Amino acid sequence: MGPTAVDKHTPKRRPNRRASEETERIWKAFLSNKGLNASKTRDDVVAVFLDTTTHIDLQSLHEAVRRRHPGIGFATVYRTMKLLEDAGLAHARRFGDAKETLYEVAAGRSHHDHLICENCGKIVEFVSPEVERLQDGIAAKHGFELNRHRHELYGRCAECKA
């Protein structure tokens, strides 16, 4: 079976109700374990982020949250994203030599890898069981037990090649 891909312009499936409830449970338990209280401001950041379907930078997330909560500060968005990352609900990604960090929703999503266009910045997510099997075989051959990995391929997308 070949790789499947979803680019940043293709809507991804929204998490189902059960996944959303599980995400909320994880988030509330994380806050409780950290001794933090829920807040409307923080909840707005979380809701907007979890509703994103693309990789998003902090500035863009801040602008999106401000449409819902005009007075929110950038520092609140930054701190909330760090908490979401610590809770395992967000992945921070820095592709190539990029200076800015992009965030993607981790909750309710399976592992995937990335194709990144070095010309326009387009990011295509893909899943390839064949690549996963090859990685597992290489690790086993060298006596490694894999815990995680990040696979990024760089080049030019079809639009930029044309």
C-alpha positions in Angstrom: 0.0 0.0 0.0 1.4 3.4 -1.0 1.7 6.5 1.1 -1.4 8.6 1.8 -1.0 12.4 2.1 -3.0 15.4 3.3 -1.6 18.8 2.4 -2.2 21.9 4.5 -5.0 23.0 2.2 -7.0 19.9 2.5 -9.4 19.8 5.5 -8.6 17.0 7.9 -11.2 15.0 9.7 -12.3 16.5 12.9 -11.9 14.4 16.0 -15.0 12.5 16.9 -16.9 13.3 20.0 -15.2 10.5 21.9 -11.7 11.7 20.9 -12.7 15.3 21.9 -13.9 14.0 25.3 -10.7 12.1 25.8 -8.6 15.2 24.9 -10.6 17.3 27.4 -10.1 14.6 30.1 -6.3 14.5 29.4 -6.1 18.4 29.5 -8.1 18.7 32.7 -6.0 15.9 34.4 -2.8 17.6 33.2 -3.8 21.0 34.7 -4.9 19.3 37.9 -1.6 17.4 38.3 0.3 20.7 37.7 -1.9 22.5 40.3 -3.3 24.9 37.7 -6.9 26.0 37.4 -8.8 26.1 34.2 -9.4 29.6 32.9 -11.6 31.0 30.1 -8.6 32.6 28.4 -6.6 29.4 28.4 -9.6 27.4 27.3 -10.1 29.7 24.3 -6.5 29.1 23.2 -6.9 25.4 23.6 -10.2 25.4 21.7 -8.9 27.4 18.8 -5.7 25.3 18.6 -7.5 22.0 18.7 -9.7 23.2 15.9 -6.8 23.9 13.6 -6.3 21.6 10.6 -2.8 22.9 9.7 0.6 23.5 11.2 0.3 26.9 12.8 2.8 29.4 14.2 2.3 31.3 17.4 1.5 34.6 15.7 -1.2 33.1 13.6 -2.7 31.3 16.5 -2.6 34.5 18.6 -4.5 36.3 15.8 -7.1 33.5 15.6 -7.6 33.5 19.3 -8.0 37.3 19.4 -11.0 37.0 17.2 -12.7 35.1 20.0 -11.0 36.8 22.9 -9.7 40.3 21.8 -7.7 41.1 24.9 -5.6 38.0 25.0 -1.9 38.5 25.1 0.8 36.8 23.1 2.5 35.5 26.3 -0.7 33.7 27.3 -0.9 31.9 23.9 2.8 31.0 24.2 2.5 29.6 27.8 -0.6 27.7 26.9 1.1 26.1 23.9 4.0 25.0 26.1 1.4 23.4 28.5 -0.3 21.6 25.6 3.0 20.4 24.4 3.9 19.1 27.9 0.5 17.4 28.1 1.2 15.6 24.8 -1.7 17.3 23.0 0.5 19.4 20.7 3.7 18.8 18.8 6.2 21.6 18.2 7.9 21.3 14.8 10.7 23.3 13.3 11.1 22.3 9.7 14.5 22.7 8.0 16.3 25.9 8.9 13.0 27.7 9.8 13.3 30.2 12.6 9.7 29.9 13.7 8.2 26.9 15.4 5.0 25.4 14.0 2.5 23.5 16.1 0.3 20.7 15.1 -2.5 18.9 17.1 -1.2 15.6 18.5 -4.4 14.5 20.3 -6.4 11.9 18.4 -3.9 11.7 15.5 -1.8 8.9 14.5 1.9 9.1 13.6 2.7 10.7 10.3 5.7 12.1 8.4 6.2 15.2 6.4 7.2 16.4 2.9 8.2 20.0 2.9 8.6 22.2 -0.1 11.7 24.3 0.2 10.4 26.8 -2.3 6.8 27.7 -1.1 6.8 26.1 2.4 3.9 23.7 1.6 3.7 20.8 4.1 2.3 17.5 3.1 1.6 14.9 5.8 1.9 11.3 4.8 1.6 7.8 6.2 3.6 4.9 4.8 3.5 1.5 6.4 6.4 0.5 4.1 8.6 3.3 5.4 7.7 2.4 9.0 8.6 -1.3 8.4 12.0 -0.3 6.9 12.8 2.0 9.9 11.9 -0.8 12.3 14.1 -3.3 10.4 17.1 -0.9 10.3 16.7 -0.2 14.0 16.5 -3.9 14.8 19.6 -4.6 12.6 21.6 -2.2 14.7 20.2 -3.3 18.1 18.1 -0.2 18.6 14.7 -0.1 20.3 12.8 2.8 18.8 10.8 5.1 21.0 9.9 7.7 18.5 11.1 9.3 15.3 10.6 12.3 13.0 10.8 11.8 9.3 11.0 14.9 7.1 11.7 14.9 3.3 12.6 18.2 1.6 12.3 19.2 -2.0 9.9 21.0 -4.4 6.2 20.4 -4.5 4.4 19.7 -7.8 3.2 23.4 -8.2 6.7 24.8 -7.7 8.2 22.2 -10.1 5.8 23.2 -12.9 
